[in-house]
Structures are given as C-alpha cells and as structure tokens.
C-alpha cells in the first residue's frame, strides 16, 4: 500500500512538472506598469489569477518603459539563456512607431527576435501594436499591417492589442493619454488570461 502511495505521489509530481510553463513578456511601458508599482501592474495581477487556478504558468516580466524593438532584440539572448521560457510574448514596436522609425527596420527586428526564440526551442507570440495617426495614414497603415505580416511569415500566434479596449475609455487612461492607469490593470489581466491559457 505504501509503495502504491509513493508511486502515485511521484506520478502527481511528474504531471505537475510537465504542465509547468513559463511565459517571458518582452514589452515596453504598457507591460512594465508605467507609473505604477509592480504589484499594481497587469502582469502581477495576471500571475495571481493563474496561481489561483493552479494553472502551472509562471510569468517573467522583462518589460522596460521606453523599450524599442532594437532594445528588445539586444536584450533577448541573455533573457532566453537566463529564463529558458516555453513562450515569449513580444509586445514591442509602439516606441519605434512614436519615434517614426522605418518600418523595414521594425520588421527586421521582429523577425530576428522570433528567429532567436525558435532557435532556443521556445515559441514566440506576437502582440498586435497600434499607434496614433501622428505620422499620417500611410505610415500608420504600414505599421499596423506589419504585425500580421510577420506572424504569417513566421507561422506564430498573433494576439490582439489590449490597448484597443482600454484606450476607448478615458477613465482607464493616465493623464498622458498613452498609458493605462491603475483601474485598467485588472481589466488587462482579464483580457490576457484566456490568451495565456490557450497556449499549449
């Protein structure tokens, strides 16, 4: 009887270990919790929700305010080596767009990040990013369409931009009109939860 119990315990622990997954979030101020404490950010709140479900997911937030796709590309190798994530969410490009960086440069950086992730036997997830129409319809359209283009070419998942929901309501935005405020963070966590749980 004791042997059976030990075997069941080992099987249970092994199953739990197999189900454990790590998602590295490589983003900018939208995921870094700009203007808020880490405990107030949507990433922290989402981790709490996932823990409550015993989902086995661990979120590693490697987001930095002001980060560009070039900065993310430069930091990615060390992050992959350190955390060895199962998945990497790329939530970058907004700062490239706001600074008017060339679209081909952003495309090259996104593709290079995805390739690095694949080479480490991880899976890349790309988030659709949108920017205000500051630079005219041509640039804005090219910018928006780029994400579906990269996702299709790389055969990776493209997640919807959570700010599309948040930015529509002024009460969820900080005074700068660019960043989600404290009240928006649990809403973003709710939006992101089913997307994470859909990952296999």
C-alpha positions as CSV (number, residue, x, y, z in Angstrom):
1,X,0.0,0.0,0.0
2,X,2.8,2.4,0.9
3,X,4.5,1.6,-2.5
4,X,1.3,2.4,-4.4
5,X,1.1,5.7,-2.5
6,X,4.7,6.6,-3.3
7,X,4.1,5.8,-7.0
8,X,1.0,7.9,-7.1
9,X,2.8,10.8,-5.5
10,X,5.7,10.6,-7.9
11,X,3.2,10.4,-10.8
12,X,1.4,13.5,-9.5
13,X,4.6,15.5,-9.1
14,X,5.8,14.5,-12.6
15,X,2.5,15.5,-14.1
16,X,2.7,18.9,-12.4
17,X,6.2,19.4,-13.6
18,X,5.2,18.6,-17.2
19,X,2.3,21.1,-17.0
20,X,4.5,23.9,-15.7
21,X,5.1,26.6,-18.3
22,X,7.0,29.9,-18.4
23,X,5.9,32.9,-20.4
24,X,8.5,35.6,-20.8
25,X,7.0,39.0,-21.5
26,X,9.3,41.2,-23.6
27,X,7.5,44.5,-23.7
28,X,7.6,48.3,-23.1
29,X,5.9,50.6,-20.6
30,X,2.4,49.1,-21.4
31,X,3.5,45.9,-19.8
32,X,6.1,47.4,-17.4
33,X,3.4,49.1,-15.3
34,X,4.4,52.7,-16.2
35,X,3.7,55.0,-13.3
36,X,2.6,52.1,-11.0
37,X,4.2,49.7,-8.6
38,X,5.0,46.2,-9.9
39,X,2.3,44.8,-7.6
40,X,-0.3,47.0,-9.4
41,X,0.7,46.0,-12.9
42,X,-1.5,43.7,-15.1
43,X,1.3,41.1,-15.3
44,X,1.4,40.8,-11.5
45,X,-2.4,40.6,-11.3
46,X,-2.5,38.0,-14.0
47,X,0.1,35.9,-12.2
48,X,-2.1,35.9,-9.2
49,X,-5.1,34.8,-11.2
50,X,-3.1,32.0,-12.8
51,X,-1.8,30.9,-9.4
52,X,-5.3,30.8,-8.1
53,X,-6.3,28.4,-10.9
54,X,-3.2,26.2,-10.3
55,X,-2.5,26.7,-14.0
56,X,1.2,26.0,-13.7
57,X,2.1,29.2,-15.5
58,X,4.9,31.4,-14.4
59,X,5.1,34.9,-16.0
60,X,8.5,36.6,-16.2
61,X,8.1,40.3,-16.9
62,X,11.1,41.6,-18.8
63,X,9.4,44.8,-19.9
64,X,11.1,48.2,-19.7
65,X,9.5,51.6,-20.2
66,X,10.7,53.2,-23.4
67,X,11.9,49.9,-24.9
68,X,12.1,49.7,-28.7
69,X,12.3,46.6,-30.9
70,X,16.0,47.2,-31.2
71,X,16.5,47.2,-27.4
72,X,14.4,44.1,-27.1
73,X,16.4,42.3,-29.7
74,X,19.7,43.3,-27.9
75,X,18.4,42.0,-24.5
76,X,16.7,38.9,-25.8
77,X,19.7,36.4,-25.9
78,X,20.5,36.9,-22.2
79,X,16.9,36.6,-21.2
80,X,16.4,33.4,-23.1
81,X,19.5,31.9,-21.5
82,X,18.5,33.0,-18.0
83,X,14.9,32.0,-18.0
84,X,14.6,29.3,-20.7
85,X,11.0,30.2,-21.3
86,X,8.5,27.9,-23.1
87,X,6.9,31.0,-24.7
88,X,8.0,34.6,-25.3
89,X,5.4,37.3,-25.8
90,X,6.8,40.2,-28.0
91,X,4.9,43.4,-27.0
92,X,7.2,45.9,-28.8
93,X,7.1,48.4,-31.5
94,X,5.0,51.3,-30.1
95,X,8.1,53.3,-29.3
96,X,9.5,52.6,-32.7
97,X,6.3,54.0,-34.2
98,X,6.1,57.0,-32.0
99,X,9.6,57.9,-33.0
100,X,8.9,57.4,-36.7
101,X,11.5,54.6,-37.1
102,X,11.5,53.0,-40.6
103,X,9.0,50.1,-41.0
104,X,11.6,47.8,-42.6
105,X,13.8,48.3,-39.5
106,X,11.0,47.2,-37.2
107,X,10.2,44.3,-39.4
108,X,13.8,43.1,-39.4
109,X,14.0,43.4,-35.6
110,X,10.7,41.5,-35.0
111,X,11.8,38.7,-37.4
112,X,15.2,38.5,-35.7
113,X,13.6,38.1,-32.3
114,X,11.3,35.4,-33.5
115,X,14.2,33.5,-35.0
116,X,16.2,33.7,-31.8
117,X,13.3,32.4,-29.8
118,X,12.8,29.5,-32.2
119,X,16.5,28.7,-32.1
120,X,16.2,28.3,-28.3
121,X,13.3,25.8,-28.7
122,X,10.9,28.3,-27.4
123,X,7.7,29.6,-29.1
124,X,7.1,33.2,-30.0
125,X,3.9,35.0,-29.6
126,X,3.5,38.4,-31.2
127,X,1.1,41.1,-30.0
128,X,-0.5,43.4,-32.5
129,X,0.5,47.0,-31.8
130,X,-1.2,50.1,-32.9
131,X,-0.1,53.8,-32.8
132,X,-1.9,57.1,-33.0
133,X,-2.1,58.5,-36.6
134,X,0.6,61.1,-35.9
135,X,2.7,60.2,-39.0
136,X,-0.1,60.1,-41.5
137,X,-2.3,57.2,-42.8
138,X,0.4,55.7,-45.0
139,X,2.9,55.1,-42.2
140,X,0.2,54.1,-39.7
141,X,-1.3,51.6,-42.1
142,X,2.1,50.0,-42.9
143,X,2.9,49.9,-39.2
144,X,-0.4,48.1,-38.3
145,X,-0.2,45.7,-41.2
146,X,3.3,44.7,-40.4
147,X,2.4,42.6,-37.4
148,X,0.0,40.2,-39.3
149,X,2.7,40.0,-42.0
150,X,5.4,38.9,-39.6
151,X,3.1,36.5,-37.7
152,X,2.0,34.9,-41.0
153,X,5.5,34.6,-42.4
154,X,6.9,33.1,-39.1
155,X,3.8,31.0,-38.5
156,X,3.3,32.3,-35.0
157,X,0.3,33.4,-32.9
158,X,-0.8,37.0,-33.2
159,X,-2.6,38.3,-30.1
160,X,-4.9,41.3,-30.2
161,X,-3.7,44.6,-28.8
162,X,-5.1,45.0,-25.3
163,X,-5.0,48.8,-25.5
164,X,-7.7,48.8,-28.2
165,X,-10.2,48.1,-25.4
166,X,-8.5,50.2,-22.8
167,X,-7.9,53.4,-24.8
168,X,-11.6,53.7,-25.7
169,X,-12.4,54.7,-22.1
170,X,-10.8,57.8,-20.7
171,X,-11.3,56.6,-17.1
172,X,-8.8,53.8,-17.8
173,X,-6.0,56.1,-19.1
174,X,-3.4,58.1,-17.4
175,X,-3.2,61.8,-18.0
176,X,-0.7,61.4,-20.8
177,X,-3.4,59.6,-22.9
178,X,-0.9,56.9,-23.7
179,X,-0.6,54.6,-20.7
180,X,-3.2,52.5,-18.8
181,X,-3.9,53.6,-15.3
182,X,-4.4,51.7,-12.1
183,X,-8.1,50.9,-12.8
184,X,-7.2,49.5,-16.2
185,X,-4.7,46.9,-14.9
186,X,-7.2,44.2,-13.7
187,X,-9.1,44.7,-16.9
188,X,-6.0,44.0,-19.0
189,X,-5.3,40.9,-16.8
190,X,-8.8,39.6,-17.5
191,X,-8.2,40.2,-21.2
192,X,-4.9,38.4,-21.2
193,X,-5.8,35.4,-19.0
194,X,-7.7,33.4,-21.7
195,X,-5.0,34.1,-24.2
196,X,-2.3,32.6,-22.0
197,X,-4.4,29.6,-21.1
198,X,-4.9,28.8,-24.8
199,X,-1.2,28.3,-25.2
200,X,-0.3,24.6,-25.4
